Amino acid sequence: MNKTDRMLAIVLELQRKGLMRAEDLAAIYETSVRTIYRDIQALSESGVPVIGAPGVGYSLVDGYFLPPVNFTEEEAVAMLIGADFIEQKFDAAYGAKAQSAQKKIEAILPQHVRADVARIRSTMKLIAANGWDTANEEATFLETLRRALLERKKVRFHYQKKMQEADGNRRSTRVVAPYGLVLVHGSWALVAYCDLRHDIRHFRLSRMKGLTLLEESYTLPDNFQLQRYRPPDNRNTVVRILADASIRDKIEESNNFFMEAIEEHPEGLLLRFRVNHPDELLRWVLGWGADVTVLEPDSLRIRVREEIHKMRKRY
């Protein structure tokens, strides 16, 4: 951290905490106490009203705020919860920046607004989906991919597809040119041009292994804009399932990506899905046990019977 950034951070820390010792500031910014003394002197000379008392610490004159930004309670809560979300769903580097941003936001709030914001935030909680941990492999991949996107460098990784390829393989090695990162249903996906498929493909970070940043550069197409990009929809297979009406709430809560409609039926609920391949719903169907029945296609009915037969052998 350079001197200018550290001096601003010290002001914000004093606004947030009220009273800080030089030793505590030195520990926070990983510098010497002597350097903090010099920073405080420079702040005073520049017109920042810092008060110091030997053995007690430093504080700012009451009423001094920098910068002069006013947030309502709702605006401050929105920004702080947004920082919470970034801390959970991004990598460690962005998580640290989110924490830093929270401190800065809290520091510029007047005391009465800060108290109201703290009270509101205490009534809300974000829970990371899928056990997300910023120290796990996916978070490391996210940091590498951000670097690849900024430097326009290709990456290599081993990828495991959900469905088997025509050659019977589910695993392959890919070299791709990253075009963007997308958060879908709580999971990160990479949009990239795949050298193997010679087209744009989507790769879930959770299915990647051995991600490596390469030295090979690439050029992003002039006509590609991630915000406007819409992937082609190749889901041409319709699946119809009859479900027991008693589990309607649970089915709706499952929020299955492939589900298109739920209709009332004399015998229960008629569910309609559209998929690339029927096997994409196999485990979802099996998870409901006898509460659901596949009506079509026959290929999925056969696959369900085969899996049940295997389960019976095991039990």
N, C-alpha and C positions, 0 to 999 in steps of 0.2 A: 504494500500500500504506500503510495507516495505521500509527501507531506501535506499537500492540499487536500487530498481525500481524507487523510487522517484527521486534519484539523476540523473539517466539516463533520466527520463522524463523532469527534469529541463533543462538538456543540450539540449534536442530536442526542448523544448519550446523556449529557448533562440535562437537556430538556426532558428526557424520558425518566431519568433516575432522580434528578433533583440535586443530589450531593454525591460526589465521587472522589476517592483518594487518588493521588497520582500513581500509587502502586497498583491500584485496581485498573486504571486506564492503561497502564503499561502492560499489564497481563492480557487485557482484552485485545490490544493492538500489537502484541508481541514485539515490543520495543523496550527501551530502557526508561527508567524514571527521569533521567536527565533530559531525554528527548521530549518527554511529556511536559517538563518544565518549560523547555524552549517553545513548544507548541502553544502552551497557555500564554506565554509572554507575547508570542506573535499574534494570537487572537486578541489579546488586550490592546495591543498597538494598532490593530486594524479596526477597533471600535466595538468589539464584542464585549459586553459587560460581564466579565468573569470575576467572581469574588472568591478569594482564597483565604483560608484560615489555617495556620500551622497545626498539624496534628489532627485536623478535622477533614479537610478536603476542599474541593472546588465546587462552586455552584454558579448559576446564572441569576442575574437580577430578576426579581419577580416581574412577570409581564413580558419578558423578552421571548419572542418566538421567531424561528428561522426555519424555513421560509414562511412568509405570511399567507398560508393556504388554509382555508376553512372548509372542513368536511362536516356534513351532517352525520348523525349516528348511523343512518342507513348506508351512506356512501362509504364510511370508514369500515363498517362491518363487511360490506361487499368486497372491498379491497383486501381486508385481512383474511377473509375466508378464501378468496382467490389465491392468496399467498399460501394458505394451508394446503389447497389443492395442488399447487405446483410442487410444494415440498413432498407431497405423497406420490405424485404421479410422474415426476421428472427424475433425472439422475441426481447424484450427490452434489454436483457443482451448482445446479439450479436450485437444489434444496437449500444450500447455504445462502444463495442470493435471495431466496424467498424469505428466509429468517432475517436477513439484513434489511430487506424492504419492510418487513413487519415492524422492526425496531424504529425505522425512520418514520413510518406512518404514525406509530404510537407517540413518537417524540414531538411531532408537530401538532398534536391534538391538545386543545385546552383541557385542563384538569377535569372539568365537569363533563365534557364530551367523552374523554378517555374512560371515565367511570361508567358512563352509560353504555359505551361500546363493550367494555369488559363484562358488564351484566348481560347484555344481549348475546355475546359470544359464548357465555357460560351455558346458555340454553340450546346451543347447536353443537353438533359433532360430526366430523367427517370420518368415515371408516374406510380404510383402504380396501378396495375390492381384490379378491383372489390372493389375499395375503401379501400384497405388494410390499416389498422391502427395498429401500433405496440402495442397500448394500448388495443386492443379489445380482445374478449374471445379466438379467435383462436391463437393469439400470446401467451397468457397465457398457452394454451394447448401445444403449441410448446415447450415452456420452460419446462413444466412438462414431456413431452415425451422425450426430450433430457436427462433429469435426469434419467428417467426410462431406457433408452437405455444404459447409462453409468453405472448405478448401477445394471442392469439386474433384474429389478423389474417389475412385472405385473401391469396392469392398468385396471380400470373398468370405463365404461361410458355407457350412453344411446345413442342409435344410431337410426337414422331415414333413412331408405333406400329410394332410389328414386322410386323403384317399390314395389308393394305389394307382401308379401310372399304368399305361397299357403294357409296358415291359415287365410289370410285376414289382417294380421298385417304388418305395416310398421315400427313400433318402437320395439326395443328390448334392453335388457341390455346385454352387452358383457364384458367378462373378457378375456384379451388377453396378449400374450407375445410379446412385440414390437421387431421387427427385423430390422426396418429401416424407414426413412422418405424420401419421394420422392416428388419433386415439378413437377406437371404435369399441363401444360397449365395455369401456374400462381397460381395453388391451391395446397396446401399441402395434401398429403395422407400418411397414416400410413400403412406399410406392417407389418402384425403381425400374429402369430398363435392364432386362435380363439378357446377357450375352448368349445364354444357352437357348432361350426361346425366341430371341430376336423381337421382343415386344415388351410392353410395359406389364409388369406383374406386381402382385401384392404379397408381402411376406410378413408373417407374424413373428415378432421378436421372440415369443415363447417357444417357437419351433426352430430357432437358430442355434447352431453350435459352432464354436471356433471362429467367431467373427474376427476378420483381420483387415486393417486399413492398408490399401495398396498405394503404390507410388503413381500408378497410371491415372492420368487425368481424363476428364470428359467434359463435354459442353452441353449445357442444358438447352433443349430446343427452344427457339424463340416463341413458339406458339403454345408452350406448356405453361399453364398456371394452375398450381395446386388447388387454389380456392375455387376454381371453376371446373376442375377435372371431375368427371363422372366415369367410374369404371363401367365397362360393358357388362350387361347382365346376361349371363349364359344359362340362367336357371330355367330350363325348358320342360322339366319333368314335374307333373302335378301329382301330389300325394294326398289322398283323402283318408282321414282317420275318424272313427267313431269313438267318442269318449263318454264316460259316465258323467251325468250332469252334476253330480256331487263334488267333482273336482274342478269345476269351472274356475273358481278363484285361483287355485294353484296353477292351473294352465296359463291363465292370464298373467300371473306373477312371474312365470318362467320366462316370459318375453322372448320366445324363440325367434331367432332372426328370420327363419324361413316361413313363418306362419303368415298367411294372407287374410284368412277370415275364420270366424267362429259363428256358426249358425245353429239355431234351435232345430232339433230333430225329434220325431216321435220317440226314438229310442235313446235320446241323450243329446250330445253335441256333435255336430259335424264340423271337423277341422280341415281346412284346406291349406296345403303347403306347396311351395314351388322351390325345387332344388336342382342342383347340377346332376346329382346322382342320389338315388334312393337311400344308399347306405349312410348318407349324411344324417339321416334321422334314426338309424338303427338303435343306437344307445339311448336316445331320447325316448323312443317307443318302449324299449325294454325297462326303462326306469319307472314307467307307470304300471307295470305289471298287468293284472287282469282288468284294469280300469280303462284300457284303450284297446281298440281293434283296428288293424290296418284293413281298409277296404280295397284300396288300389295304390300302386300297381302290384301285380302278382309277384314280381321279383322281390319286393320288400317283404311281402307275406312269407315267401319262401325263406328269406334270410332270417326273419324272426323265428320261424319254426326250427331252422338249423341251430340257431343260438340257444333256443330253449332245450333242444335235444342235447347239446353239449353240456348245458347246465345240469340237466337231469343225470347225465353220466357222472358228473363231478359230485353230485349230492346223493 
